[in-house]
Amino acid sequence: MGLYRYNRNVISVKNGYVTGKSEGELVFLMGCPFDEDNNYIESVDVVIQQKKMREETIHLNVKGYDLDLALINFTENDKQEIMIRGALGGEIAHLIAHVYRYEEGNLTEIFNYNSFYEKYKFKARYLEDYNIEIFCEETKKKFVLNINDSNDECLNDIYSRSGKVLGSNAPHISPINAIYPVKQVGKNYNSLLIQQIIIEPSNEHMLGIIETLLDIDEYGKMKVIYQSIMKTGKTYNRLRESELYFNIEDVIPEGAEVISLNKFGGENDIIKLDLDNDKEDEIIYAYNYKGYGHIGICKVTGEGVQILDDYEGKGDNVGYLNIKEVCSRKIKI
């Protein structure tokens, strides 16, 4: 184990125009792996071979996994810049990215992933009714993202069934998760498109994505073109679309506690079955009220939720209930 400093490998090689002094150069990204079975690189050099000129080797303070090299024009000149990307591990893995421009035998850094993350910090908090507020202090941009259709288990950790925020948890905004060079109409250079993930810390569920499009100049100044918030789609779920999941407390007495029926084969704490063979499902739910267990049956109609029956049993657990047979097909709970 240890740093294999004498095993310098070619990680990537590109042909481009980074010096502005010749017809083109070969640019090599060289690195020494931490050990022979690891793609983590701790010692990085950029080697520039100009035609009919000597080779230049420039050491960089870059470390990471899966490093790669790209030659891209990010500034308004005729030279290309050198972009190095990779990844770092940790509690939340993230991308690293550096952009350098060549000048007189040196590479000057004009973009650093960590400088971006520190400058464009986001604050986020949960609002009632399944909303997140996201604010960037540097750009003074505020966004509100509705996460009503996010994963049910994730929402259960954040909100009560009536949409009230539980506890003091706040969403986490990740460091850079993705970064791309982007060509825009009417510009002869590339911008940087950066993505960060909005995460619920208690279950690491992704709630949304922040996108920042920015320009960088030859002196390393960053200019944000726009910021936006996106969220991913969700598989269609009829229980959630019917809004019964959110309104189940409306069909039980005030102060009652919902008892989950998931262990009896239900989903989202309820069981959905066609009990009377009319090709329309009824909903079975359970709750505790004043020390007694109850099972209720309701149905979603065009006019809302209709309560069909409510059964009370002894004790505070649905295991004590004696349930009548309500159709020719016996439902065992």
Number of C-alpha atoms within 10 A of each C-alpha: 8 8 15 16 14 9 13 15 15 14 17 15 18 15 14 19 23 25 20 15 11 12 10 15 21 16 25 20 21 21 27 22 25 18 16 13 8 11 16 21 24 19 20 22 18 21 19 24 17 19 13 7 10 9 13 13 17 12 14 13 8 18 19 20 18 15 23 15 19 20 21 19 22 27 20 14 13 13 19 22 26 26 21 17 22 19 19 15 10 6 6 10 13 17 21 23 21 17 22 22 24 18 11 6 11 13 17 16 18 20 22 14 17 14 9 14 14 10 13 14 14 20 14 18 16 23 17 15 16 20 16 20 16 21 17 16 13 11 14 8 13 15 15 15 17 18 17 14 18 19 14 13 11 16 20 14 15 22 18 15 16 15 18 14 21 14 9 8 14 18 23 19 20 18 22 22 17 17 19 14 18 15 15 10 7 6 9 13 19 19 22 20 19 20 21 21 24 24 18 20 13 13 10 13 17 18 22 21 18 21 18 17 19 18 18 19 14 17 12 17 10 16 12 15 12 12 18 13 17 13 17 11 9 9 8 9 9 10 15 14 11 14 13 20 18 16 14 17 17 11 15 20 11 9 10 17 15 19 18 17 20 12 10 12 11 15 15 15 18 23 19 18 15 14 20 13 12 8 9 13 16 21 21 20 23 25 22 22 17 10 12 17 24 26 20 17 19 19 18 16 10 7 6 11 18 15 15 11 11 14 14 20 18 14 15 18 16 22 11 14 18 13 15 10 11 11 11 9 11 10 12 8 12
